[in-house]
């Protein structure tokens, strides 16, 4: 699993990410979950980390899920 930088991405970044994906890697940009209420930057970082661990499926999911209607 690779947590990639947000932006800007160069052609070299895109080629490397494509190659990694072709080899089976999971790419996950660490984007803050703006749909969930967070009080601190630490809360945001914990949510991103929880989503990454959930993608690995090594334990039951722990990341907060969006419960909106839209």
Secondary structure as GFF3:
##gff-version 3
##sequence-region A 1 70
A	DSSP	alpha_helix	11	22	.	.	.	ID=ss1
A	DSSP	alpha_helix	41	56	.	.	.	ID=ss2
###
